Amino acid sequence: MQSAYALLDFGQGRRLEQWGPYRLIRPDPTTLGAAAKTPDLWGSADATYEGEKGKGEWKMKKSLPEQWTVEFADLQLSVQLAPYKHTGVFPEQEQNWMWARTQAKKSEKPLTVLNLFAYTGGMSIALAKDGHFVTHVDASKPAITWARENAELNAIPKTGIRWMLEDAALFVTRERKRGKRYGAIVLDPPAFGHSPSGKTWRVERDLAPLLENCCALLSDSPAFLVLNGYAHGDTPESFHRLLTGVLKKQRPELSFDIDTRELDLVATDGRKLSTGTVARCGFRK
């Protein structure tokens, strides 16, 4: 089944995207140096996010539904015109969902998965759909509510996902003290953020200790670990060094292979738009 999302064009600080039946224009500063290839197509957009992130608003050519469903492989995900230019899905993450599902299928039994900064639940739902048990952690109540709606859209059993409205770093620290273990861990931290309690997250300060705690939570025979990054200094090389160093320090008994790369969206004309960096670590038995 084809994904109902498509990156139609990008350039001059914007993206033109197809989200199911609707076309949207959203700002993207990473595209400032690129030229749009199909300028005539941009006039067909149904809605445009205008203004700076956090200060802008959606301008609609016609009335759009409050929310609609978009297909990503066999997943159904709810999309809406949310604040801060968001739609509720980061489409580049689909490749991570598919990779994680492939890795998880190598396990002889269902995995217990820890999904941190889990947002609206694409990864959680992808793995729970295959019978794995996911602990979904996010500090945003609206994101958790949205993720629950996505779980219902995909008929995920209530026992498939444990919902935790908590700060990821604090949750991991407590889980380590409790002696909890997980067969797979996914981290999708922002470069900067803050929890409802006011606690700040700075990736350059907080990522390494979080990774150390996560590695301690891995089971004796884990399946995989996925780490996404969006900070300006994140590169495939820096991610490889970071994850390799933490794993060798915290879990020297584990054998693993790490693939690091830019996380790209591919436009319909074949051009690639980098949206961040990802490290995918598969553990050898």
C-alpha positions in Angstrom: 0.0 0.0 0.0 1.4 3.4 -1.0 1.8 6.0 1.7 -0.8 8.8 1.3 1.8 11.3 2.1 4.0 12.9 -0.5 6.6 15.7 -0.6 5.6 17.4 -3.8 8.2 20.2 -3.8 10.3 22.3 -1.6 12.3 25.5 -1.7 12.6 29.1 -0.6 11.9 28.1 3.0 8.7 26.1 2.4 7.4 22.6 1.7 4.5 21.7 -0.5 3.1 18.4 0.8 0.2 16.0 0.0 -1.5 14.8 3.1 -4.2 12.3 1.9 -6.7 14.4 -0.1 -5.3 17.8 1.0 -2.3 19.8 -0.1 -0.5 21.9 2.6 2.3 24.5 2.5 4.4 24.7 5.6 7.5 26.7 6.5 10.8 24.9 6.6 14.0 26.9 7.1 16.2 24.1 5.9 14.9 24.6 2.4 16.0 28.3 2.1 18.9 27.5 -0.1 16.8 25.3 -2.5 14.7 26.4 -5.5 11.2 25.2 -5.9 11.0 23.0 -9.1 7.3 23.2 -9.8 6.1 26.8 -9.0 2.8 26.4 -10.8 1.9 23.5 -8.4 2.0 25.7 -5.3 -1.2 27.5 -6.1 -3.1 24.2 -5.7 -2.5 24.1 -1.9 -5.6 23.9 0.3 -4.0 25.5 3.3 -0.8 27.4 4.1 0.9 28.0 7.5 1.9 31.7 7.5 4.2 33.4 9.9 6.9 32.3 12.3 6.7 29.0 14.1 4.6 29.6 17.2 3.4 33.0 16.0 1.8 32.0 12.7 -1.6 30.6 11.7 -3.1 28.4 9.1 -4.7 30.2 6.1 -7.2 28.0 4.3 -8.5 28.3 0.7 -11.5 26.2 1.6 -13.0 24.6 4.6 -11.0 21.6 5.8 -12.1 19.0 8.3 -10.9 19.3 11.9 -9.0 16.1 11.4 -8.6 13.4 8.8 -6.9 10.1 8.4 -3.7 9.5 6.4 -2.3 6.0 5.5 1.3 5.2 6.2 1.8 1.6 5.0 -0.7 -0.4 7.0 -1.1 2.4 9.7 -3.9 4.9 9.9 -2.9 8.1 11.5 -4.9 11.2 12.4 -3.8 14.5 10.8 -5.0 18.0 11.7 -3.8 21.6 11.3 -2.2 22.0 14.6 -0.4 25.0 16.2 3.3 25.6 15.4 2.8 24.4 11.8 2.5 20.7 12.9 0.1 18.1 11.5 0.6 15.4 14.1 2.9 13.2 12.0 6.6 13.5 11.1 6.5 11.6 7.8 10.2 10.9 7.7 9.7 8.7 10.7 7.9 6.1 8.6 11.3 4.6 7.6 12.2 4.2 11.2 8.9 2.5 12.0 9.4 0.0 9.2 13.0 -0.7 10.2 12.0 -1.3 13.8 9.2 -3.6 12.8 11.7 -5.7 10.7 14.1 -5.9 13.6 11.4 -6.8 16.0 10.2 -9.7 13.8 13.6 -11.4 14.4 12.7 -11.8 18.1 11.3 -15.2 19.1 8.7 -13.6 21.4 7.0 -10.3 21.7 9.3 -7.5 22.8 8.8 -5.0 25.6 9.6 -1.6 24.0 10.3 1.7 25.6 9.4 4.7 23.3 10.6 8.0 24.7 9.4 11.4 23.5 6.8 9.3 21.7 4.6 12.2 20.4 1.4 11.0 18.7 2.5 7.4 18.6 3.5 6.3 15.1 6.3 4.1 16.4 4.3 2.8 19.4 1.3 1.9 17.1 3.5 0.3 14.5 5.1 -2.1 17.0 2.0 -2.7 19.0 0.2 -3.6 15.8 2.7 -6.5 15.4 2.0 -7.8 18.9 4.8 -6.1 20.9 4.2 -4.4 24.2 5.1 -0.7 24.2 5.6 1.8 27.0 4.8 5.2 25.4 6.3 8.2 27.3 5.6 11.8 26.5 5.4 14.9 28.7 2.6 16.5 26.6 -1.0 15.6 27.5 -2.4 16.7 24.1 0.2 14.4 22.4 -0.8 11.5 24.6 -4.5 12.1 23.8 -3.7 12.2 20.1 -1.7 9.0 20.3 -4.6 7.3 22.1 -6.9 8.3 19.2 -4.4 6.9 16.8 -4.3 3.6 18.7 -8.0 3.3 18.5 -7.9 4.0 14.7 -5.6 1.0 14.4 -7.6 -1.3 16.8 -4.6 -1.6 19.1 -5.6 -3.7 22.2 -5.6 -1.7 25.4 -3.0 -4.0 26.8 -0.7 -3.3 23.8 0.4 0.2 24.9 1.1 1.6 28.4 0.6 5.3 28.4 3.0 7.4 30.6 2.5 11.2 30.8 5.9 11.9 32.2 9.3 13.6 31.6 11.3 11.0 29.7 14.6 11.5 31.6 12.9 11.3 35.0 10.9 8.2 33.9 14.1 6.4 32.7 15.9 7.3 36.0 13.1 5.7 38.0 12.8 2.7 35.8 16.5 2.1 36.2 16.2 2.2 40.0 13.3 -0.2 39.8 15.4 -2.7 37.8 13.2 -2.6 34.8 14.5 -4.0 31.5 13.3 -3.5 27.9 14.0 -5.5 24.7 14.1 -2.4 22.5 14.3 1.4 23.1 13.4 4.3 20.8 14.4 7.9 21.6 13.1 10.9 19.6 14.3 13.9 21.7 14.0 17.5 20.5 17.0 19.7 20.4 15.4 21.9 23.1 12.1 21.6 25.0 10.5 21.7 28.4 8.0 19.7 30.3 4.7 21.1 31.7 6.5 21.3 35.1 8.9 23.7 33.6 11.9 21.4 33.5 14.1 22.1 30.5 15.6 19.7 28.1 18.9 20.6 26.3 20.2 17.9 24.1 23.9 18.9 24.4 23.6 18.6 28.2 21.0 15.9 28.7 21.3 13.4 25.9 24.4 11.5 27.0 23.2 10.8 30.6 19.8 9.7 29.2 21.5 7.3 26.8 23.5 5.9 29.6 20.4 5.1 31.6 18.7 3.7 28.5 21.5 1.3 27.8 21.3 0.1 31.4 17.6 -0.6 30.8 18.3 -2.9 27.8 17.6 -6.5 28.4 20.4 -9.2 28.3 19.4 -10.0 24.7 18.0 -6.8 23.2 16.7 -6.4 19.7 17.4 -2.7 18.8 17.8 0.9 19.8 16.8 3.9 17.6 18.0 7.5 18.3 16.9 10.5 16.4 18.5 13.9 16.5 17.7 17.4 15.3 20.4 19.6 16.8 22.5 21.7 14.5 25.7 19.8 15.3 24.2 16.3 15.0 25.8 14.3 12.2 25.9 10.6 11.3 29.5 10.6 12.5 28.8 12.2 15.8 25.9 9.9 16.5 28.0 6.9 15.7 30.7 8.0 18.2 28.2 8.9 20.9 26.2 5.7 20.8 29.2 3.4 20.3 30.9 5.0 23.3 27.9 4.8 25.6 27.2 1.2 24.7 30.8 0.0 25.1 30.9 1.8 28.5 27.5 0.7 29.9 27.1 -2.7 28.2 30.4 -4.1 27.0 29.0 -7.6 26.8 26.6 -6.7 24.0 27.5 -7.1 20.3 25.9 -4.6 17.9 25.9 -3.0 14.5 25.1 0.7 14.2 23.9 2.4 11.0 23.8 6.2 11.1 22.5 8.4 8.4 20.6 11.6 7.6 16.9 11.1 7.9 15.6 12.2 4.6 12.3 12.9 2.9 12.4 12.1 -0.8 10.4 14.5 -3.0 8.4 13.2 -6.0 11.2 14.5 -8.3 13.8 12.5 -6.4 15.4 15.3 -4.5 16.2 14.6 -0.8 15.4 16.9 2.1 17.3 16.2 5.2 15.2 16.5 8.4 17.6 15.2 11.0 20.0 12.4 11.9 19.2 8.9 13.0 21.2 6.1 14.6 19.8 2.6 14.3 21.5 -0.1 16.4 20.7 -3.7 15.9 22.0 -6.2 18.5 23.6 -9.5 17.6 22.6 -12.6 19.4 
